[in-house]
């Protein structure tokens, strides 16, 4: 049995990590969040110590370590811009880190963490669960057997967000990394993992509520579109009352992978505990790509752009001054 601490216990993604810790037969000894709406802990680890102040959490873990009861892992479920600092904290506690994606916002942050890994002898793990999805794994095997073909891919991901989003840290690019990082990085990682390195990246639209571009990878040309605006949803999706749309087509054929997501965090934890988790090197290329997209100068609707880029949207008042 391994012992865990968790930072970000009140967040959206924390329950997946709590479930994974429990499902793998391990124990959570301490959790931290500045918000105290963490009743979810009762469903998994009711006896875990809980803190709302980082300083007391830090002191508690340090005392445990000095008593020979230090935690083996620190799971990090905090806002994106805090990942770097919280990973560093985990390593200083002589624990391995398990961090949600994006691992960090900038390539140089990842490079610095590699140095700290070497100094501490501890491992930084990240959750890249799409790589563990059975359909995605099968697709990768198929592509690897085809050395000559260049595939035409179209990625569309729309996950509608309400007004709360624009008050949260997610709407602040310096904290979330913007839309390409916040909702797109796991897809970018998956595509890079399957189709190879970036040869060229063009950004057509880069706005707070949507982004679109064209990627030339070693084995694929990819038109991509990301949005948090419900107005960009296909009409059929709207009629059915749904607010999310995810589609990947390969040479015009839809890749069906809507099922199979339930236990991917648990599977990720199993691999990490077995010493086979995804680390900094695995995540680096998608971090670098998202950073490049975030800092690109969009060219507008020229060339081979995603058809959804033509859809009109309304800008939330929070963003009008920035667009």
N, C-alpha and C positions, 0 to 999 in steps of 0.2 A: 504494500500500500504506500503510495506517494502522497505527500502533503502539498496542498496548494494554497496560495493567496490569490485574490482576484481584485482588480482595480476597475471600477466602473460597474458596480453591481446593480444600479438602477437603470442601466441603459437597455436599449432594444435588443442587442445581441447577447447580453449576459446570460439569459436563460439557456441558450444553446451551449454555452460553455459550462454552466452549472450541470446541465444534463450530461454532458460529455465526461465531466469529472466523476460524477456518480456512476454512470454506465460503465466506466472503465475500472470501477472498484477502488476509487481513491477518495480522499477526504479534503474538504475545504476547511481550513482552520481560521482564516481571517479574510474580511472583505472591506472594501473602501468605496464610498461614494459621497460626494458633497450633498446629494439628495438622500433623504431617508425613506423614500417610498420603495423599500426593498423587501416587502412581504414575500416575494418570490423565494427568498432564502428558506422559508419554512417548508417549502415543497421539496427541498433538496438537502440543505444543511442547516437545520434550525439552531444548532449549537455552535455555529461559526461565530467568532467575535466580529463585530461590525463597528466601523469607524466612519465618521463624517469629516474628520480632520486628518490630513496627510501626516502631520507631524506625529500624532499619536499612533497612527498605523505604522509609520516608520519605526518608532520606538518599540512598539510591540513586537514587530518582526525581528528587530535587532536583539531584543531580550531573548526571544525564542532561539535565535541562532547561537547566542552566547551560552545558552543552557544545553546546547547540543540537540535542539529540537527545531532547527531552521527549516523553512519550507523548501521543497525541491523545485517547485515551479511557481511563477507568478503569471497569471493569465491577465491580459490587458484588453479591456473592452471600452476604452475611453475615446473621446473625440480625436480625430486624426492627428491634429497638431501636437497632441500630448504623447503620442506613441513613443517618440524618440526618447523623451525624458523618462518615461515610465519603464521602457526597456533598460535604460541605463540603471535605474533604480533596482530592477530585478537582478541584474548582473552584480551590482554592488552588494546585494543580499546573498551572494553566492548561490543564486538560483538560476535555473534556465528560464527564459521568457517564452511565452506563447502569446503572440500578438495578432489581433485581427488585422485584416487588410484595410487600407494600405499600410504596409509595415512602417514606412515614413513617407514624407511628402517630397523629399529631394534626394537626388542620387548621392550628394556628398554626405547626407545624414547616414545613408546606408554604409558608405565607405568608412565613416568614423566608427560605426557600430562594429564593423569587422575587426577594427583594431582593438576595441574593448573586449570583444570575444576572445581574442588571442591573449590579452592581458589577464583576463579572469579565468580562462579555461571553461567558460560556460557558453551555452548555445542559445542563439536567437532563432526561434521557430515562428513561422507565420502560417495563417490559415489560407490555403489556396484550394478550397474544397471542390471547385469545378474540375480540377485535375483528377479527382477521385470518383467523379460521376461515371457510372458504367458506360453510358452512351458516348461520353467525351473520350474515355479511354479507348473505346473501340474505334472511334473516328481517328484518333492519333495513330493507332496501329495500321489502319487502312491507308492513311496518308503516307506513312513511312515506307510502305511497300510500293508507292508510286513515286518514282524519282524524277519524272520528267514533266508531268502536267502542272500547269499553273491554274489554280482554282479561282473562280469568281465567287466572292462571299458578300453577302449583305447582312449586316448586323443592325437590328432595330431594338432598342430597349427604351420603353416609356414607363415610368413609374410615377404616377400623378402625386403631387404633394399639395397640401392645403396651405392656408395662411400661416399656420404655426411654423412652417419651414423657414419663412423669411424673418422670423424672430430668433431662430436658433443659430447655433454655430455653423450648421451645414450651409447656410447662405453666405457665409463669409469665406471668400476664397483663401485668405491667408490661414484659415483654420481647417477648412475641409479639403482644400486643393481644387475646389471648383467641381463642376459637374463631371468632367472627364475622369477625375480621381474618385470622387465620392460615389458615383454609381457605375462608372465604367471600368474601373481598373481590373476587376475580376474577369471581365470579358476580354480585355486586352491581354491579360496574362494567359488566359486559355488559348487565345488565337496565336500568340507568340510561341507558346509551348507546342502547338500543333503544326503551325505553318512556317516557323522559322523567323529569323531576325528581320528587323526593319531595314528596308533598302531606301524607302522614301516615304515621307509623311506630308500630306497636304491637309490643311484645315480650311473648310469652306465657311463654317459658322462657329462662332465661339461667343456664346451669350450665357448669362447666369441661369436661364431656364432650359437651354438646349445647346447642343453642339453637334457638328457634323463634319466628316472629313473622309479622306481616302488614304488607305495604307497600302503600300506595296511591300509585301513580305517575300521571303525567299520562294515560297510555294503558293502565294495567294495574293490577289488584289481584293481589297476589302473596302466597300463603302459602308460607313458606319453613321448611325444617328442615335443620339441620347437625348432624352427629354424628361422633365418633371412637370410639363404642362399638359393637362388633360385634353386641351384643344388639338393636340397633335395625335391623339388616339385615332385609329381607324374607326369609321362610322359604325361598323358591325360591333366592335368592342364597346363603344358607347351605348348602343342600343341594348346590349346585354347587361348594362349596368356595371361593367368592369372598369377598373382604373389603372390596370397594368397590362402592358403588352410586351411580349418578348418573342423575337423571331430571329433565327439564323438560317439563311438559305445558302446552299452550296451548289453552284452551277444550276440555280433555279429551283432546287429541291429543298423543301423544308427539313431541317434537322429537328426531330421531335425528341426533346429531353425535358418535358414538363414534370415528369415523375422522377423519383429516385433521389430527392433532396433531403429526405427526412433525417437521416442519420449521418450525414456527411461530416458534421463536426465531431461526432463520436469517433468515426473512422479516422479523422485527422488526428485526434488525440491518441488513438491506438498506435498509429504510425509514429507519432512523436515519442511516446513512451517506449517504443521498440527501437528508438534511435534512428528512425527513418523519416523524420519530418522534413518539411520544406523550410529552407533557411534563407539567409540574406541573398546569396548568389542566385537562388531560384527566383526571388522576387525582383531582382535588380532591373531587368530589362523593362518590365511593365512600369516600374517607378520612373525610370528614365523616359519612357514614351509619354506617360501622363504629364510629366514635367515639361517636356517639349511641346505638347499640345497646349498646355496651360499658358505657355509663353509665346505661342505662335501668333503671327499676324494673319488673320483669316483673309482669304482671297475673294470671298463672296461666291455667288452661284455661277461658277465657271468650271468648265471641264466636266469630269465624270463625278457628279455629286449625287448623294442619296435623294431619292424622290420626295421623302418626307420633309426635306429641307425647304420645300416650296410652301409648306403650310404656314399660315399667318398665326401669330400669337399675340396676346396682350402682355405687356410688361407690368409686373407688380410694382407699385409705387416705390418700394424699397430699392428697385433696380433702375428706375427710369433715368436717374441722374448719371448712371454709369454706362448707359448703352447709347 
